[in-house]
């Protein structure tokens, strides 16, 4: 497979810094996602699982089975009091992300947080400012960037070989819906399928295009087949948005929960240019298997296929950067730019 952008970044970092001890990490929230990120970081040797905290006893007990050397504590504050802890990995409900991230950063700890970093732009900005103020590395689990398929798509877009990229089509349909009640409470979640799934798509489009200026957003939100507004106190289970970016690029987004899609999921990010197209897309309804395809008129060229063990790769990359001594990086402003688009979609 061709060398990816992440490969080059890692090579550059390795050549310019000396190896240091593994960062000691605390894991706040070790349900399915939190435990997966913890196990991947440990398996890759990127960090040391030092502390675990979860309000659900069974989650903590399960996590300790794969990290028996870790100490279980009962709060974020208990981990923050430990001077040896270098960073906190947060996988709690969305309503807590911003506050918990700020507390950790102000305590001098680096942070890797599940998306969304904040329920809106204001919360997201506060976290980024806390990271800047304390010169701490801030990461968000925008995991689809780290698939081999999206890395290939990114490289093609960045190369300029597509010519002018004038259209981007983004799709994330989930035939299921979240199984936790808080997802359906706007004050707790910040929104429905857009902030849960669409956040990944918006990030991929902006990232591949070098975060151009946002010009205009038009959107429509639905709940159980009926149009809604956020003021109604409901979250959307289907949404469409038309997004205009500087440079005459149009983005069309659609995402959903519980859609009768005929398969478990439909996920894709397709970039059309004057000289061809390129796409990342899931295979056979899978949430995990992706391919990258290059389009030349009526001909399709396969750039890479499945399988690809990408789940947890974003957390590993963050931990490796932390081990190299990295502090705040201006790329954290990208989290704010994504949040601004989501706020426009929600009409706030």
Residue frames relative to the residue before (quaternion, step in Angstrom):
aa qw qx qy qz dx dy dz
X 1.0000 0.0000 0.0000 0.0000 0.00 0.00 0.00
X 0.5606 -0.6138 0.4389 0.3411 3.57 -1.03 0.75
X 0.5704 -0.5913 0.4436 0.3582 3.54 -1.16 0.65
X 0.2916 -0.7788 0.5346 0.1502 3.55 -0.86 0.98
X 0.7021 -0.4437 0.3539 0.4300 3.52 -1.36 0.16
X 0.6597 0.5086 -0.3152 0.4547 3.60 0.95 -0.87
X 0.5992 0.5551 -0.3565 0.4534 3.59 1.07 -0.72
X 0.6783 0.4988 -0.2854 0.4580 3.57 0.91 -0.98
X 0.6379 0.5231 -0.3276 0.4607 3.57 1.00 -0.83
X 0.6739 0.4979 -0.2974 0.4576 3.57 0.93 -0.89
X 0.6325 0.5242 -0.3304 0.4646 3.59 1.04 -0.76
X 0.6516 0.5201 -0.3113 0.4561 3.57 0.96 -0.90
X 0.6665 0.5026 -0.3000 0.4617 3.56 0.93 -0.94
X 0.6634 0.5180 -0.3092 0.4427 3.56 0.96 -0.89
X 0.6910 0.4854 -0.2831 0.4548 3.58 1.02 -0.77
X 0.7417 0.4198 -0.2164 0.4761 3.60 1.17 -0.48
X 0.7651 0.2766 -0.1805 0.5527 3.60 1.23 0.03
X 0.4439 -0.6822 0.5172 0.2646 3.53 -1.23 0.50
X 0.5800 -0.5842 0.4237 0.3779 3.59 -1.09 0.62
X 0.0983 -0.7761 0.6206 0.0532 3.57 -1.07 0.74
X 0.6927 -0.4617 0.3379 0.4392 3.55 -1.28 0.18
X 0.5982 -0.5507 0.4321 0.3902 3.56 -1.18 0.52
X 0.4671 -0.6611 0.4954 0.3152 3.58 -0.96 0.78
X 0.3733 -0.6943 0.5694 0.2332 3.55 -1.12 0.75
X 0.1026 -0.8496 0.5170 -0.0212 3.55 -0.58 1.21
X 0.2378 -0.7251 0.6277 0.1541 3.50 -1.22 0.69
X 0.2033 -0.7886 0.5730 0.0922 3.57 -0.97 0.87
X 0.1142 -0.8033 0.5845 0.0057 3.53 -0.53 1.27
X 0.7771 0.1376 -0.1530 0.5948 3.57 -0.29 1.29
X 0.1378 0.8046 -0.5601 0.1409 3.57 -0.27 1.25
X 0.1543 0.7427 -0.6128 0.2216 3.50 0.72 1.19
X 0.8212 -0.2395 0.1353 0.4999 3.58 -1.19 -0.36
X 0.7185 0.4348 -0.2688 0.4717 3.60 0.73 -1.00
X 0.6693 0.5087 -0.3124 0.4425 3.58 0.83 -0.93
X 0.6637 0.4947 -0.3053 0.4708 3.57 0.97 -0.82
X 0.6196 0.5402 -0.3411 0.4560 3.59 1.03 -0.76
X 0.6729 0.4859 -0.3044 0.4674 3.60 0.89 -0.91
X 0.6278 0.5407 -0.3248 0.4562 3.56 1.03 -0.80
X 0.6973 0.4811 -0.2753 0.4544 3.57 0.83 -1.01
X 0.6455 0.5142 -0.3281 0.4597 3.60 1.03 -0.73
X 0.6426 0.5119 -0.3270 0.4670 3.59 0.93 -0.84
X 0.6715 0.4903 -0.2939 0.4715 3.58 0.96 -0.87
X 0.6652 0.5262 -0.3045 0.4335 3.58 0.91 -0.94
X 0.7161 0.4318 -0.2427 0.4917 3.56 1.05 -0.80
X 0.4547 -0.7150 0.4312 0.3101 3.57 1.29 -0.02
X 0.4116 0.7473 -0.4373 0.2845 3.57 1.23 0.44
X 0.8079 0.0090 0.0145 0.5891 3.59 1.16 -0.43
X 0.4296 -0.6838 0.5328 0.2530 3.54 -1.30 0.38
X 0.3365 -0.7335 0.5575 0.1947 3.57 -0.71 1.10
X 0.0709 -0.8544 0.5143 -0.0208 3.55 -0.20 1.33
X 0.8080 0.0494 0.0083 0.5870 3.58 0.95 -0.93
X 0.1201 -0.7668 0.6285 0.0506 3.53 -1.20 0.68
X 0.0564 0.7844 -0.6165 0.0388 3.57 -1.00 0.85
X 0.1664 0.7609 -0.6140 0.1277 3.55 -0.99 0.89
X 0.4767 -0.6842 0.4706 0.2885 3.57 -0.95 0.85
X 0.6666 0.4429 -0.2966 0.5210 3.59 1.23 -0.40
X 0.4452 -0.7309 0.4538 0.2483 3.56 -0.49 1.20
X 0.6688 0.5192 -0.3152 0.4286 3.58 0.91 -0.90
X 0.6132 0.5461 -0.3521 0.4493 3.60 1.09 -0.64
X 0.6678 0.4978 -0.2961 0.4676 3.56 0.92 -0.94
X 0.6538 0.5203 -0.3161 0.4494 3.57 0.94 -0.88
X 0.6549 0.5077 -0.3086 0.4671 3.58 0.99 -0.84
X 0.6573 0.5137 -0.3110 0.4554 3.58 0.96 -0.85
X 0.6493 0.5337 -0.3166 0.4397 3.57 1.01 -0.79
X 0.5566 0.6002 -0.3955 0.4165 3.59 1.18 -0.41
X 0.7530 0.3474 -0.2082 0.5186 3.58 1.04 -0.74
X 0.7526 0.2306 -0.1780 0.5906 3.60 1.30 -0.06
X 0.0225 -0.8639 0.5031 0.0053 3.60 0.68 1.09
X 0.6138 0.5656 -0.3482 0.4268 3.59 1.21 -0.41
X 0.5773 0.6160 -0.3665 0.3910 3.59 1.24 -0.38
X 0.3690 -0.6960 0.5718 0.2291 3.53 -1.31 0.46
X 0.3125 -0.7441 0.5577 0.1937 3.56 -0.86 0.93
X 0.0287 -0.7616 0.6474 0.0060 3.54 -0.97 0.96
X 0.4824 -0.7229 0.4351 0.2354 3.57 -1.21 0.28
X 0.7933 0.1819 -0.1337 0.5654 3.59 1.23 0.22
X 0.6228 -0.5073 0.4379 0.4036 3.52 -1.32 0.28
X 0.6311 0.5621 -0.3358 0.4160 3.57 0.94 -0.92
X 0.6318 0.5370 -0.3398 0.4439 3.60 1.00 -0.76
X 0.6632 0.4853 -0.3080 0.4794 3.59 1.02 -0.74
X 0.6581 0.5330 -0.3125 0.4303 3.58 0.99 -0.83
X 0.6261 0.5483 -0.3353 0.4415 3.57 1.17 -0.49
X 0.6139 0.5492 -0.3450 0.4501 3.57 1.26 -0.28
X 0.3757 -0.7631 0.4830 0.2079 3.57 -0.41 1.24
X 0.6384 0.5640 -0.3324 0.4048 3.60 1.09 -0.62
X 0.5829 0.5955 -0.3789 0.4025 3.61 1.20 -0.42
X 0.2668 -0.7908 0.5372 0.1222 3.58 -0.75 1.10
X 0.8242 -0.0053 0.0506 0.5640 3.59 1.02 -0.72
X 0.2770 -0.7402 0.5927 0.1550 3.52 -1.31 0.49
X 0.1970 -0.7496 0.6238 0.1008 3.55 -0.98 0.96
X 0.1390 -0.8374 0.5284 0.0121 3.56 -0.52 1.26
X 0.1074 0.7743 -0.6147 0.1055 3.58 -0.78 1.07
X 0.2923 0.7452 -0.5198 0.2986 3.53 0.70 1.22
X 0.6975 -0.4232 0.3237 0.4791 3.66 -1.17 0.02
X 0.6699 -0.5732 0.3127 0.3533 3.56 -1.07 0.84
X 0.6120 0.5900 -0.3549 0.3892 3.60 1.00 -0.77
X 0.7220 0.4494 -0.2400 0.4681 3.59 1.15 -0.57
X 0.4662 0.7376 -0.4254 0.2403 3.60 1.20 -0.44
X 0.7133 0.4694 -0.2818 0.4376 3.57 0.70 -1.07
X 0.6869 0.4877 -0.2942 0.4514 3.57 0.80 -0.99
X 0.6836 0.4815 -0.2937 0.4632 3.58 0.89 -0.90
X 0.6309 0.5255 -0.3306 0.4653 3.58 1.03 -0.74
X 0.6478 0.5192 -0.3128 0.4615 3.58 0.95 -0.88
X 0.6505 0.5230 -0.3172 0.4502 3.58 0.90 -0.93
X 0.6719 0.4969 -0.2947 0.4634 3.57 0.93 -0.91
X 0.6681 0.5023 -0.3010 0.4591 3.58 0.90 -0.90
X 0.6686 0.4931 -0.2989 0.4696 3.59 0.95 -0.85
X 0.6550 0.4849 -0.3025 0.4943 3.58 1.23 -0.46
X 0.5803 -0.6303 0.3528 0.3762 3.56 1.29 0.12
X 0.5446 0.6017 -0.4060 0.4202 3.57 1.20 0.50
X 0.4564 -0.6257 0.5500 0.3125 3.57 -1.13 0.64
X 0.2122 -0.7965 0.5593 0.0876 3.59 -1.18 0.56
X 0.0308 -0.7242 0.6877 0.0404 3.50 -1.21 0.79
X 0.0434 -0.8461 0.5290 -0.0493 3.57 -0.43 1.26
X 0.5239 -0.5873 0.5110 0.3457 3.53 -1.20 0.56
X 0.4893 -0.6232 0.5067 0.3398 3.57 -1.20 0.42
X 0.5979 -0.2166 -0.7709 -0.0366 1.54 -2.14 1.28
X 0.5664 -0.5958 0.4382 0.3635 3.57 -1.12 0.63
X 0.7800 0.0066 -0.0038 0.6257 3.57 1.13 -0.70
X 0.5636 -0.6105 0.4331 0.3493 3.58 -1.20 0.42
X 0.7819 0.0710 -0.0476 0.6175 3.57 1.29 -0.19
X 0.7263 -0.4366 0.2971 0.4400 3.56 -1.29 0.09
X 0.6296 0.5575 -0.3438 0.4179 3.58 0.93 -0.86
X 0.6742 0.4784 -0.2998 0.4761 3.59 0.87 -0.92
X 0.6514 0.5293 -0.3148 0.4433 3.56 0.94 -0.90
X 0.6422 0.5276 -0.3184 0.4560 3.58 0.95 -0.86
X 0.6435 0.5400 -0.3273 0.4327 3.56 0.94 -0.86
X 0.6603 0.4984 -0.3100 0.4684 3.57 0.97 -0.82
X 0.6563 0.5096 -0.3151 0.4586 3.58 0.89 -0.91
X 0.6492 0.5074 -0.3188 0.4685 3.59 0.98 -0.80
X 0.6297 0.5233 -0.3369 0.4650 3.60 1.03 -0.71
X 0.6374 0.5152 -0.3215 0.4742 3.59 1.03 -0.77
X 0.6572 0.5059 -0.3037 0.4690 3.58 0.97 -0.87
X 0.6678 0.5297 -0.2954 0.4315 3.55 0.88 -1.01
X 0.7733 0.3364 -0.1665 0.5109 3.57 1.03 -0.81
X 0.3704 -0.7629 0.4521 0.2765 3.56 1.37 0.10
X 0.4162 0.6974 -0.4687 0.3475 3.54 0.84 1.09
X 0.5258 -0.6394 0.4705 0.3054 3.55 -1.08 0.82
X 0.0818 -0.7948 0.6013 0.0020 3.56 -0.83 1.08
X 0.0051 0.7998 -0.5993 0.0344 3.55 -0.81 1.04
X 0.1550 -0.7572 0.6270 0.0976 3.56 -1.20 0.59
X 0.4809 -0.7071 0.4468 0.2629 3.57 -0.94 0.89
X 0.1370 0.7531 -0.6171 0.1825 3.56 0.43 1.29
X 0.1091 -0.9118 0.3937 0.0421 3.46 0.76 1.27
X 0.6166 0.5861 -0.3675 0.3758 3.62 1.05 -0.60
X 0.4984 0.6246 -0.4328 0.4173 3.59 1.21 -0.27
X 0.7435 0.4651 -0.2076 0.4333 3.53 1.03 -0.87
X 0.4398 0.6437 -0.4913 0.3884 3.59 1.21 0.27
X 0.5692 -0.5792 0.4506 0.3709 3.57 -1.11 0.60
X 0.6256 0.5592 -0.3404 0.4243 3.57 1.02 -0.80
X 0.7129 0.4332 -0.2786 0.4759 3.60 0.81 -0.92
X 0.5800 0.5617 -0.3789 0.4522 3.58 1.11 -0.51
X 0.6481 0.5036 -0.3126 0.4782 3.58 1.03 -0.78
X 0.6372 0.5187 -0.3198 0.4718 3.58 0.99 -0.86
X 0.6400 0.5360 -0.3184 0.4492 3.58 0.90 -0.94
X 0.6814 0.5001 -0.2958 0.4450 3.57 0.84 -0.96
X 0.6410 0.5117 -0.3289 0.4681 3.59 1.02 -0.76
X 0.6584 0.5010 -0.3119 0.4671 3.59 0.89 -0.91
X 0.6874 0.4962 -0.2823 0.4490 3.57 0.89 -0.95
X 0.6167 0.5834 -0.3427 0.4023 3.59 1.08 -0.66
X 0.4274 -0.7118 0.4551 0.3216 3.58 1.18 -0.54
X 0.4823 0.7069 -0.4243 0.2959 3.59 1.24 -0.10
X 0.6026 0.5452 -0.3685 0.4516 3.61 1.24 -0.21
X 0.4499 -0.6523 0.4781 0.3788 3.58 1.22 -0.25
X 0.7573 -0.2863 0.2417 0.5350 3.58 -1.00 -0.78
X 0.2683 -0.7473 0.5879 0.1547 3.59 -0.68 1.10
X 0.0607 -0.8487 0.5250 -0.0203 3.55 -0.30 1.28
X 0.7981 0.1771 -0.0925 0.5684 3.61 1.19 -0.36
X 0.0310 -0.7660 0.6421 -0.0015 3.54 -1.06 0.89
X 0.1157 -0.7906 0.5999 0.0406 3.57 -0.82 1.03
X 0.0794 -0.8151 0.5732 -0.0287 3.54 -0.68 1.19
X 0.0328 0.8084 -0.5832 0.0727 3.58 -0.79 1.03
X 0.1372 0.7484 -0.6448 0.0731 3.56 -1.05 0.86
X 0.0724 0.7828 -0.6089 0.1054 3.56 -0.19 1.33
X 0.1309 -0.7825 0.6084 0.0187 3.53 -0.82 1.12
X 0.3552 -0.7646 0.4973 0.2045 3.59 -0.53 1.14
X 0.6771 0.4002 -0.2799 0.5505 3.56 1.32 -0.12
X 0.2817 -0.7157 0.5951 0.2329 3.54 -1.35 -0.06
X 0.6698 -0.4892 0.3499 0.4356 3.60 -1.20 0.29
X 0.3556 -0.7581 0.5115 0.1929 3.58 -1.08 0.72
X 0.6135 0.5161 -0.3588 0.4781 3.59 1.27 0.22
X 0.5447 -0.6709 0.4012 0.3037 3.58 -0.85 1.00
X 0.6270 0.5792 -0.3552 0.3810 3.60 1.00 -0.75
X 0.5426 0.6222 -0.4030 0.3951 3.61 1.15 -0.46
X 0.7335 0.4415 -0.2202 0.4676 3.58 1.11 -0.70
X 0.6053 0.5053 -0.3559 0.5016 3.58 1.31 0.24
X 0.4180 -0.7527 0.4415 0.2526 3.64 -0.31 1.20
X 0.6575 0.5218 -0.3234 0.4369 3.59 0.97 -0.78
X 0.6996 0.4487 -0.2619 0.4905 3.57 1.15 -0.55
X 0.7751 0.3748 -0.1772 0.4768 3.56 0.95 -0.90
X 0.4070 -0.7014 0.4855 0.3267 3.57 1.10 -0.70
X 0.7631 -0.2323 0.1644 0.5803 3.57 1.29 -0.18
X 0.5830 -0.6077 0.4275 0.3286 3.53 -1.33 -0.07
X 0.8690 -0.0285 0.0256 0.4934 3.55 -0.86 -1.01
X 0.5957 0.5763 -0.3813 0.4094 3.63 1.09 -0.53
X 0.7382 0.3941 -0.2430 0.4906 3.59 0.78 -0.96
X 0.6422 0.5152 -0.3167 0.4711 3.59 1.22 -0.41
X 0.8159 0.2022 -0.0701 0.5371 3.57 0.81 -1.03
X 0.6707 0.5360 -0.2998 0.4159 3.56 0.89 -0.98
X 0.5416 0.6286 -0.3994 0.3899 3.58 1.15 -0.55
X 0.6349 0.5248 -0.3279 0.4626 3.59 1.03 -0.76
X 0.6829 0.5033 -0.2878 0.4443 3.57 0.88 -0.96
X 0.6430 0.5133 -0.3175 0.4715 3.56 0.93 -0.91
X 0.6418 0.5227 -0.3215 0.4599 3.58 0.95 -0.86
X 0.6670 0.5117 -0.3176 0.4387 3.61 0.85 -0.90
X 0.6680 0.5024 -0.3059 0.4560 3.58 0.93 -0.87
X 0.6933 0.4697 -0.2859 0.4658 3.58 0.82 -0.96
X 0.6451 0.5352 -0.3159 0.4445 3.57 0.97 -0.88
X 0.6849 0.4894 -0.2930 0.4534 3.59 0.83 -0.96
X 0.7319 0.4051 -0.2141 0.5043 3.58 1.14 -0.69
X 0.5113 -0.6786 0.3949 0.3494 3.62 1.27 0.30
X 0.5693 -0.6592 0.3553 0.3393 3.55 1.04 0.87
X 0.0305 0.8168 -0.5728 0.0611 3.58 0.48 1.18
X 0.6436 -0.5251 0.3916 0.3959 3.55 -1.27 0.34
X 0.4179 -0.6958 0.5336 0.2376 3.56 -1.05 0.82
X 0.2224 -0.7986 0.5483 0.1107 3.58 -0.82 1.00
X 0.8056 -0.1485 0.1575 0.5514 3.59 0.72 -1.02
X 0.0827 -0.7785 0.6207 0.0430 3.57 -1.16 0.66
X 0.0106 -0.7503 0.6610 0.0058 3.54 -1.01 0.91
X 0.0246 0.8307 -0.5522 0.0661 3.57 -0.84 0.91
X 0.1280 -0.7485 0.6424 0.1035 3.51 -1.37 0.27
X 0.1474 -0.7935 0.5888 0.0445 3.54 -0.84 1.07
X 0.1101 -0.7942 0.5966 0.0349 3.57 -1.08 0.77
X 0.0626 -0.7506 0.6538 0.0721 3.53 -1.27 0.54
X 0.8340 -0.0840 -0.0064 0.5453 3.55 -0.65 1.20
X 0.7580 -0.4248 0.1911 0.4566 3.55 0.94 0.98
X 0.6919 0.4512 -0.2802 0.4891 3.60 1.24 -0.09
X 0.5170 -0.6386 0.4659 0.3284 3.61 -0.96 0.81
X 0.0384 -0.7984 0.6009 -0.0031 3.57 -1.02 0.82
X 0.2529 -0.6948 0.6381 0.2150 3.49 -1.41 0.16
X 0.6234 -0.5735 0.3693 0.3822 3.58 -1.10 0.58
X 0.5906 0.5972 -0.3641 0.4024 3.59 1.16 -0.54
X 0.5931 0.6017 -0.3555 0.3998 3.59 1.22 -0.36
X 0.4767 -0.6965 0.4305 0.3200 3.59 1.23 -0.13
X 0.5860 0.5285 -0.3882 0.4761 3.57 1.20 0.53
X 0.3273 -0.6984 0.5833 0.2546 3.53 -1.28 0.27
X 0.5047 -0.6696 0.4640 0.2855 3.54 -1.13 0.71
X 0.1993 -0.7566 0.6061 0.1427 3.54 -1.18 0.66
X 0.7462 0.1540 -0.1635 0.6266 3.58 1.34 0.12
X 0.0686 0.8045 -0.5857 0.0703 3.58 -0.96 0.84
X 0.0811 -0.7438 0.6589 0.0782 3.50 -1.26 0.60
X 0.0016 -0.7921 0.6103 -0.0057 3.56 -1.14 0.63
X 0.1897 -0.7291 0.6471 0.1167 3.53 -1.17 0.77
X 0.0638 -0.8223 0.5637 -0.0456 3.53 -0.57 1.23
X 0.1612 -0.7824 0.5967 0.0767 3.57 -0.79 1.05
X 0.1467 -0.7965 0.5847 0.0472 3.54 -0.84 1.06
X 0.6163 -0.5290 0.4296 0.3946 3.53 -1.22 0.49
X 0.7202 0.3861 -0.3027 0.4904 3.57 -0.95 0.82
X 0.4831 -0.7028 0.4085 0.3253 3.56 1.29 0.36
X 0.4172 0.6445 -0.5185 0.3764 3.53 0.77 1.14
X 0.1756 -0.7873 0.5865 0.0734 3.55 -0.83 1.05
X 0.1407 -0.7818 0.6054 0.0503 3.56 -0.95 0.98
X 0.1022 -0.7739 0.6233 0.0462 3.56 -0.89 0.98
X 0.0757 -0.8172 0.5711 -0.0169 3.55 -0.64 1.19
X 0.0958 0.7547 -0.6488 0.0177 3.56 -1.12 0.70
X 0.0996 0.7909 -0.5976 0.0861 3.57 -0.96 0.89
X 0.0306 -0.8224 0.5668 -0.0379 3.55 -1.16 0.51
X 0.2561 -0.6629 0.6672 0.2230 3.45 -1.52 0.18
X 0.8627 0.1682 -0.0965 0.4671 3.57 -1.26 0.49
X 0.3292 0.7410 -0.5173 0.2738 3.58 1.04 0.71
X 0.4084 -0.6910 0.5261 0.2809 3.63 -0.94 0.78
X 0.0384 0.8740 -0.4786 0.0747 3.54 0.61 1.24
X 0.4998 -0.6704 0.4244 0.3474 3.59 1.24 -0.12
X 0.7586 0.1240 -0.1044 0.6311 3.54 1.35 0.06
X 0.6992 -0.5011 0.2929 0.4173 3.58 -1.21 0.30
X 0.8113 -0.0792 0.0890 0.5724 3.57 0.96 -0.82
X 0.1227 -0.7246 0.6689 0.1113 3.51 -1.31 0.52
X 0.0715 0.8073 -0.5729 0.1222 3.56 -0.47 1.25
X 0.2449 0.7756 -0.5592 0.1606 3.60 -0.78 0.94
X 0.0734 -0.7343 0.6714 0.0682 3.50 -1.34 0.49
X 0.0065 -0.8291 0.5538 -0.0760 3.55 -0.37 1.30
X 0.1468 -0.7897 0.5945 0.0378 3.55 -0.88 1.04
X 0.1068 -0.8010 0.5886 0.0235 3.57 -0.71 1.12
X 0.0317 -0.8023 0.5959 -0.0152 3.54 -0.85 1.04
X 0.6909 -0.4790 0.3454 0.4170 3.55 -1.29 0.13
X 0.7523 0.3417 -0.1968 0.5278 3.60 1.23 -0.37
X 0.8029 -0.2198 0.1129 0.5424 3.60 1.13 0.52
X 0.3741 -0.7323 0.5292 0.2091 3.54 -1.32 -0.08
X 0.1026 -0.7653 0.6306 0.0780 3.54 -1.32 0.23
X 0.0330 -0.8235 0.5657 -0.0284 3.56 -1.00 0.79
X 0.2197 -0.6724 0.6849 0.1748 3.44 -1.40 0.52
X 0.1147 0.8061 -0.5720 0.0986 3.61 -0.79 0.92
X 0.4783 -0.6604 0.4899 0.3084 3.55 -1.13 0.61
X 0.3903 -0.7295 0.5282 0.1910 3.53 -1.27 0.51
X 0.8693 -0.0167 -0.0041 0.4940 3.57 -0.94 0.97
X 0.7075 -0.4924 0.2616 0.4343 3.57 0.96 0.87
X 0.4361 0.7293 -0.4399 0.2906 3.58 1.27 0.10
X 0.4115 -0.6741 0.5554 0.2602 3.56 -1.21 0.63
X 0.7617 0.4242 -0.1721 0.4586 3.58 1.21 -0.46
X 0.7291 0.4207 -0.2363 0.4853 3.60 1.09 -0.64
X 0.0066 0.8139 -0.5768 0.0697 3.55 -0.72 1.16
X 0.1660 -0.7401 0.6403 0.1216 3.51 -1.28 0.53
X 0.2480 -0.7091 0.6292 0.1995 3.53 -1.35 0.31
X 0.0633 -0.8066 0.5876 -0.0092 3.56 -0.87 1.02
X 0.2292 -0.7387 0.6205 0.1297 3.53 -1.15 0.80
X 0.2085 -0.8101 0.5428 0.0752 3.58 -0.78 1.06
X 0.0304 -0.7668 0.6406 -0.0270 3.54 -0.89 1.09
X 0.7926 -0.1869 0.1062 0.5705 3.59 0.00 1.21
X 0.8033 -0.2026 0.1792 0.5306 3.58 -0.58 -1.16
X 0.6227 0.5559 -0.3299 0.4408 3.59 1.28 -0.05
X 0.1895 -0.7727 0.5986 0.0933 3.56 -1.05 0.88
X 0.1434 -0.7709 0.6182 0.0548 3.53 -0.93 1.00
X 0.3246 -0.7458 0.5497 0.1901 3.58 -0.77 1.03
X 0.2359 -0.7910 0.5524 0.1159 3.57 -0.73 1.08
X 0.7646 -0.1846 0.1007 0.6092 3.58 1.09 -0.68
X 0.2329 -0.7918 0.5544 0.1069 3.53 -1.17 0.58
X 0.6181 -0.5127 0.4347 0.4075 3.53 -1.36 -0.14
X 0.6214 -0.1085 -0.7581 -0.1653 1.56 -2.42 0.69
X 0.1216 -0.7612 0.6344 0.0586 3.53 -1.34 0.27
X 0.2778 -0.7800 0.5391 0.1545 3.60 -0.55 1.14
X 0.1045 0.8525 -0.4995 0.1132 3.56 0.46 1.25
X 0.5325 0.6474 -0.4117 0.3576 3.58 1.16 -0.49
X 0.7998 0.2379 -0.1968 0.5147 3.57 -0.66 1.10
X 0.4772 0.7048 -0.4244 0.3089 3.57 1.26 -0.21
X 0.6109 0.5576 -0.3558 0.4351 3.60 1.06 -0.68
X 0.6630 0.5034 -0.3009 0.4652 3.59 0.97 -0.83
X 0.6218 0.5339 -0.3310 0.4676 3.56 1.05 -0.76
X 0.6548 0.5154 -0.3108 0.4572 3.59 0.92 -0.90
X 0.6352 0.5220 -0.3207 0.4703 3.58 1.03 -0.82
X 0.6759 0.4959 -0.2957 0.4581 3.59 0.86 -0.96
X 0.6438 0.5167 -0.3239 0.4621 3.59 1.01 -0.74
X 0.6423 0.5005 -0.3189 0.4850 3.57 1.06 -0.72
X 0.6242 0.5319 -0.3305 0.4671 3.57 1.05 -0.75
X 0.6386 0.5349 -0.3180 0.4528 3.59 1.03 -0.81
X 0.6728 0.4816 -0.2876 0.4824 3.58 1.15 -0.58
X 0.5818 -0.6313 0.3553 0.3697 3.55 1.28 0.11
X 0.3736 0.7487 -0.4837 0.2567 3.60 1.19 0.27
X 0.2187 -0.7513 0.6098 0.1260 3.51 -1.15 0.75
X 0.8240 -0.1730 0.1362 0.5221 3.56 -1.10 -0.67
X 0.0792 -0.7693 0.6331 0.0335 3.54 -1.11 0.80
X 0.5535 -0.6555 0.4104 0.3091 3.56 -0.95 0.93
X 0.5101 0.6455 -0.4279 0.3743 3.61 1.19 -0.30
X 0.5132 0.6414 -0.4191 0.3867 3.61 1.23 -0.31
X 0.5485 0.6066 -0.3962 0.4173 3.60 1.18 -0.41
X 0.5351 0.6240 -0.4034 0.4020 3.60 1.20 -0.38
X 0.6037 0.5592 -0.3587 0.4407 3.58 1.07 -0.65
X 0.6380 0.5175 -0.3147 0.4756 3.58 1.08 -0.74
X 0.6587 0.5197 -0.3106 0.4466 3.59 0.94 -0.86
X 0.6306 0.5039 -0.3298 0.4896 3.58 1.04 -0.70
X 0.6520 0.5211 -0.3127 0.4534 3.60 0.94 -0.89
X 0.6249 0.5473 -0.3372 0.4430 3.58 1.04 -0.72
X 0.6390 0.5038 -0.3255 0.4816 3.60 1.03 -0.75
X 0.6486 0.5139 -0.3231 0.4592 3.58 0.92 -0.85
X 0.6357 0.5245 -0.3339 0.4575 3.59 0.97 -0.80
X 0.6360 0.5163 -0.3253 0.4723 3.60 1.03 -0.76
X 0.6277 0.5308 -0.3320 0.4626 3.59 0.99 -0.81
X 0.7171 0.4301 -0.2345 0.4958 3.55 1.04 -0.84
X 0.4464 -0.7203 0.4401 0.2969 3.59 1.24 -0.05
X 0.5643 0.5848 -0.3980 0.4257 3.58 1.05 0.73
